[in-house]
Amino acid sequence: MPTSPELSTLPEPMRIVVEGLLSVSKAEQRRLEQENKLLKEHIRLLLLSKYGAKSEKLSDAQLNLLEAEPGVSREEVASEAAQPKGEKLLKARTTHGRAPLPAHLPRVEEIVRVPENERHCATCGCPKCCLGHDVAEVLDMKPVELFVRVIKTEKLACPRHPENGVTSGPAAARIVPGGKLSDAFLIDALLKKYQLHQPLYRQSEALWRDARVEVSRSTLCDGVMAIGQLLLWVNTAQRDELLKQDYLQADETPVGVQTLEANGHNHQAWQWQYSAPGGPVVFDFQMSRGREGPEKFLKGFRGVLQTDAYGGYNSTVVEGIIHAACWAHVRRKFHDALKLDPADTDAADVLKRIGRIYEIERQAREQKLGAEARLQLRRQHSVAEVSALKERMLSIRQGVLPGSQLAKACDYALRIWQRLEVFLDNGAVEADTNLAENAMRPVALGRKNWLHIGDEKAGPKIAAILSVLATCERLGIDAREYLADVLPRLGQTSTGQVASLTPQAWQRSRQTIPT
């Protein structure tokens, strides 16, 4: 190893010792660099495995930022993967304390006046004089336009009787009191995340890139979760609305939750979804797929409960509840069998027969038949089709190998046959639970779609957000308009009054009353 000029001036014994130490230090540095590289590669492989094939296009920075999201869907991963190549994430901007709102944005002043009945001195009756204003600034927005709303709250006092104190204008109710983001801004962030699948960190980067406005991901996350906290009350009230129905559909989907106890792996939790056709949709977050979740949620319900064949629902079927099954799940089993063997005439025949049952349902929808008329149509045509289909399945089952896909499909259907026949005796009951599954799609929560939730406490809040958005979608309500009207009031609404602020109740209150 060549001797550096600095070391050459040292005595020979000391120089040899120092050079030896430096050699060991450089070897250790190379070892640590190699170890660090291997660890990074291992972490990337784990993240790629977690987020799927499309995540291979993502940079390490994108993967790490996705890990920090309160929840991630496959649509968000796909959206990230579709970003133009070469686009780099902006470096984090570190500031101490709250960053001031940019001076280059226009200011729109809003004067909060003291009410008329408080503008005169309580002692002498003379008008109070204005001492100035308490000024607060919040980042507000219009669609594709950012501006700073300057809120000036008027303060009045009597010059003759200062002992009477200062009277201020009433503070407007806000989602995050004292926060620097307006309600409209937070609602927009929530809708972008849960309807357009834009991660919060991507929204933060876009604000800085497009408008040079600094809003951190954590600030957006806190605001969105604050909305979720408020909507917990709405979700409880929606559950009460739902359980008054006499026909419900239920489904469940897995979702990973980041926990310290999971030893580096996501804990598999579940979002259970309960809904009534034409009525509210309610998501219920549970850390397990056990029967305790549906038992607790459905306590007190009486009527028809329609689900797939998952055994977790069985314990909920008590006196007063009729358990209905889903023909779509049966059809999928035989479709899988046909995919394995396209020449299987038995599977093809069953699918053809199920298709005839669905053709009758299609006719009912096209004719817009009510429950009674649909029941009569089913009695005329569907009853015979279903009876013949059962005999056909029994015959097929006797002639196929146990354990084959076709045998499994037959066993699945025959095991729940009594539940599959419920729709023949009740015109209000659908042939399948597709409505329940469709209610998940507007919020990107299809089966196996959500990849993770940031922590267990976020689960119920995200469930409340999903519930409201799915219900608004089903009822044809503008979610932005609903949230803007209801959220500021929720913090000042008693528990007993929340029932009047659910999407269903809100829609009824805004409908024009015929004269």
N, C-alpha and C positions, 0 to 999 in steps of 0.2 A: 504494500500500500504506500503510495507516495506520501512524503511528509509535507504537511502544509507549512508555509512560512512562519506561522505563529508557533507551531510546535518545535520548529528547528532551533529555537532559542532556548528551549528547556534542556536541563541536564539529561544525559542519555537514559539513566534508569527511570526518571520520571516520564520522559517522552514515551518510552516503551509501554509503561503502564497506561498512560492516557490514550495512546493509539489502540491498545487492546480493548479498553473500555468503549471507545468510539466504534470499534469494529463490532463488538457485541451489541451495542445500541442500534447500529444500522441493521444488523441481522434481525433483531427483535422488531424493529420498525417494519421491515419487509414481511415478517411473519404476521404482524398485526394487520398490515394492509391486505395480505392474501386472505386472512381470516375474515376481515371486514367484507371483502368482495364476495366470499362464499356465503356469508350470512345474508348479504343483500340479495344474492341470487336465490337463496332459499326462501327468503321473505317474498320475493316477487313470484316464485313458483306457487307459494301458498295463496297469494292474492289472485293469481291467474286462475287457480283451481276454484277459488271461491266465487269469482265474478264471471266465469264462463269464457267461451271462446272469443267473444268480441273484445274482452279486456286485453287481449294480446296486443292490440293497437294502442293501448294507453301507456303513458309514461309512468315512471315511478312516482312522480309528484302527483299525478292524477289519481293513481291508486291509493296513495297515502291520504289524499284529501277526501276521497270517497269513504275511507275508513272513519273519518271524523264526522260524517253526516249523521243526523238523528235517525235516518232510515234511507235505504237504497233500493231501487227497483231495477229490474232488467232494462226497462226503457231508458233509465238514466245512464246506465252503462252504455247502451247502444247510442244514446245521444252524445256521450263523451267520445265514443269511438268514431263518430261521424264528424267530429271537429276537423277543420282543415289541417292537413299535415304541415308541420313546421310551426304551428301556433304554440307559443310558450305561455305558461302560467306566469302572471306577473309576480314579482317577488313580494313577500309580505312587507307591509309598511308598519314599522313599530313606532308607537307613540305612547307617551305617558299620560294616563288619565283619558278623559273623553276628548276625542278630536273635535275641534270646532267645525261647524258647518261651513262649507266653502263660501268665501266672500263673492265669488264670481256668479253665484246663482241669484236670480231675481228674488226680491222679497215681496211677499203679499201680506199686508198687515190685516189683522183681524182684531177689532176692539171689543173686549168683553166689558160691557157697561154694568154698573151697579144697578140693580132693579129699582124702579121708580119709588116703591114704598120704603126704600132705605136711603134715598138721596137727600133727606132732610134730617137735621139734628133732632134727636128724640127729646132734647130738653127745651130748646127755644124754637124749633121749627124752621130755622133758617137753612137755606141750601148749603150743603157741604161743598167745600172747595176741593178741587182735584190736586192731589199731592204728586201725581205722576202715575206711572204704571209699572207693575211687575212684568218683566218681559221674558218670555220663553220662546225658543226657536225649535221647530221640529222639521225634519226633512219630509216634505210632502210630494205628491206627484199627481199628475194627470196621465192618462194613457200616452206613452212615449214622450212625456214632458216632465222634467224634474224642476222643482222650485222649492224655495224655503218659505214656509208660512211663518210669519212673525206674529205671535199671539201676544197682544198687549192687554193685560187685565187691569182695568181701571181701579184706582184706589181713591176713596173720598174720606175726608175728615172735616169736622167742624172747627173753624179757626177760633171760635170763642170758647169751645168746650173740648179741648184736645183729650181730656180724660175719658171721653166717650169712645176713644179708640178710632181705628181705621176700618172702613167698610170696603170690601173688595168685590169685584164682579164674580159670579159663580164660575168655578172651574168646570170646563167641559169634561164629561166622562170619556176616558180613553182606554184602549186595550192595555197599554203599558204606561201607567201614570208617570210622568216625569221623563219618559224616554224621548230619544231624539228622532224617532221614526213615527210618522203619522199612522193612523188606522188604515188609511187607503194604501199606504206603502206596504205595511205588513200583510194585508190581505192579498195584495198583488204578489208578494213573495210566496205566500202559501199556495196560491192558485198555480203559480209557475212551477212549484215543486210537485204538487200532488195532481195536477191536471196536465201540465206540459212536461213534467219529468225533468226539470232543470235543477240540478243540485244547488244548494245554497251557496257553496263556495264559487260555483260558476256564475251565479248572479252577482256575487260580490266582485268578482273579477270584471264582469261586464260593466258594472257601475263605474269602476275606476278607469277601465279602458275607454269607455264611450263618453263619460261625462266628467272624469277626474273627480269623482265623489267617492270618499272613503267610507264604506260601511263593511265592517268585518263579518266573516261568516258566523262567528259566535254571537254577534249582535242580532243577525237575522235569525239564527237558531233560537235564541232566547225569545225573540218576538213571536216566532211561529209556535213554539211550545207554550207561550203565554196564551195564544189563541186556543190551543188544544186544552189547556187547563180550564179556560172559560167554557169550552164546549162540552166538558165532562158533565156539567149540569144538564145541558141539552140532551146529551146521549142518555142520561138517566130518565129524563122525561119522555124521550122517544121510546125507550123500553116500555114504559108504562102505557104509552099509546099502543104499542105493538101487541102487548099481552091482552088487550081488550078485543083483539081480532079473534075470529074462530077458525082461522086457517093461516098457518105459517109455513115458510120454507126455511131450511137451515143448511149451511155448508161450512166447511172449515178449510183453512189453508195454512201451511207451515211458514214460519218466519224466524230467521235467526236473530238471537239477541246476544249482544256482547256483554259478558259477565266476567268478573274476576274469578269466579269459581269454575269456569269452563276450561281452565288450563290452556288458554290460547285458541280454543275453538269456540264457535258460536253455540250457545245453548239453543236448542230447537223449541221455540214457543209456537203458539197458534193464535191466529185471528179467526174467531168464530163469527159467522155472519148469519143474522136472522132477519127475515123480511116478510112482508105481506104483499102479494100482488096488488099494485096500485097504491101501496101504502109506504110507511117508513122502512128504511134499511138501517139496521143497528149492528155494528161490529163490537165484539167483546173480546178483549185481549186476555189470554190465559197463558201461563208459563208451561202448561202441559196440555196433552190431548185427552186427559182423563175425563171421566163422566161427571166429575164435580162441577166443571164449567157449565155444561148445558143444564145440569140439574138445578144449579143455583139460578141461572138466567131464566129458565122456563118455569120456575116455581109459581104456581097459581094459574098457569095457562090451561085452558080447556078448549079442545077443538081438534082439528086435523093438523098433525105435524108431518111434513114431507121432507125426507132426507135421502141420502144414499144409504148403503147397507152397513156403514160403519157402526160397530157395536156400542160405541160410546153413547149413542142416543137411546139405546134400549131401556136404560134405567129411568129415563125421563117419561116413558110411556106408562103413566099411572091411570087410575080410573078417571074417565072423562076425556082421555086423549086417544085419538085414533092415529096409528102410525101408517103413513103412506110412503110408498117407494117411488123411485125415479126410473122411467122407461129408457131415458137417455143413457144411463149407466149400463143397463142391460144391453142396449144396442152397441155400446162401445166394446163390451166383452166379445160379442160375436164378430164385430168388425176386426178386432185384434186377431181372432182365430182365422178369419178369412185372409188377413194380411200374411199370416204365416204360411197358409196354403191356399193360394188363389183358386185352385181347382176343387176346393171343398164345396160340394153342392149342398150339403146339409147346412153349413153356416150361411151360404148365400140364400137358401130358402127361408131360414129364420129371419134374416135381414129384410127379405122381401115382404114377409108377413108383418113384421114390425112397421115397415114402411106403409102398409095399408092402414094400420092403426093411426099413424101420423097423418095420413092423407085425410082421414075423417076429422082429425083435429084442425087441419088446415082449412077444411070446408067451414067448420064452426067459426074460425077466426074471420074468414073472408065474409061470412054472412053476419058477423058481429052478433052472434047469438048470446043471449044471457044464460045464466046458470041453468035454469029450468029447461030452456030450449036445447042447450048443449047436452044435458042429461038425457033428453028424449032421443037425440041423434045417436048418442053412444049406445043406448039400449037397443036401438033399431039395427045398428051395424057393428059397433065395437065389441059388444058382449060375445057375439058368435066368433069374431076374429080372435079374441083373447082366449076363449075356450079351446078353439082348434089349435092355437099356438102352443098351449100347455101340453096337449096330447102329442104334438109334433116333437116338442122338447123331450118329453118322457121317452118317446120312441128313439130319438137320436142318442139320448144318454145311455140307453141299454146296449147300443152297438158301437160305442167309441171306447178307446182306452182310458182308464182312470188316470188322472194327472195330465191328460192332454189339454191344450188350450180350449178346445171345443167342449170337453167334459167340464172344465172349470166354468165356462160360460153358462152351460146348462145348470150346473149346481148352484151358481150364483143366483140365477133367476128363480129356480124352483124353491130355493130356500126362503125367499121373500115373496113368494107368489101371492099370498093373501094381501100383502101391502101393495103389490102391483095392481090389484083389482079394486082398490079403494076409489080410484077416479071414476069407475063405472057406476058407483052409487052416489056420487056427489058432483054435480055439474060445476061447482065452484073450484074444484081441485084440478090442477093442471096435470098433464100426463108426465111431466118431468120437472126437475128443479132448475131448468135453464134460466129462468128469471132470476133466481138467486145467484147463479154464476155470472149472469150478465151484469148484475148490480156491482160486481167486483171490477169489471173491466174499465168503467170510466175513471176509476182512481188507480188503475194499474195494479190491482191486487188479485190477479188471476192465480190459480193454483200454482204453487212453486215459483211465484213471480218475485215476491219481496226477498231480498238477499240478507238484509240485517236491519235491526233496530239498535240504536246506540246504547241504550240501557233499559233495564226493566221498567223504570219509572216513566220512560217515554212511551211505552206500549199502549197504556190506556188513553193517553192524550192523542196519539196517532189514530187509535181506533175511533175516538170521538170525531176527529177531523174527517176520516174516511166515511163515517156514518152520515154526517151532515152533507158532504159533497155527493155521496151516492143517492141520498134521499132527494136532494135538489135536482139531480139529474133525472131521477125517476118521475118526479112531479112536474118537471118542466120549469123549475124555478131558476132564475139567474142567481148563481151562488154568490157572485160579487155583490149584487144588490142586497141579498139577504144578509150576508155577513156584515156589510157596512151599516145596516140598520140595527141589527140585533147585538153585535158584539159590544159596542160601547155601553149598552144598557144592562148587559148581563152582570157586570160587577156591582150594580146597584139594585139588582132584582132579588127578591126573597125567593127561597127555595120553592115555596108554594106557587109563585107566579111564573116560574120558568116554563111551565107547561104551555103558557100562551105565546112562547117564543120559539117553539119547535118549527121546523120548516112547514109541516102540515098545518099547524095552527096559524102561523104567519101568513100562509097562502090564503087560508079561509078568511082571515081578517081583512085582506086586501081585495077580495073579490067584490065586484060591484053588486050591491043589493038591488034586486028588481023593484021598480016602483009600481 
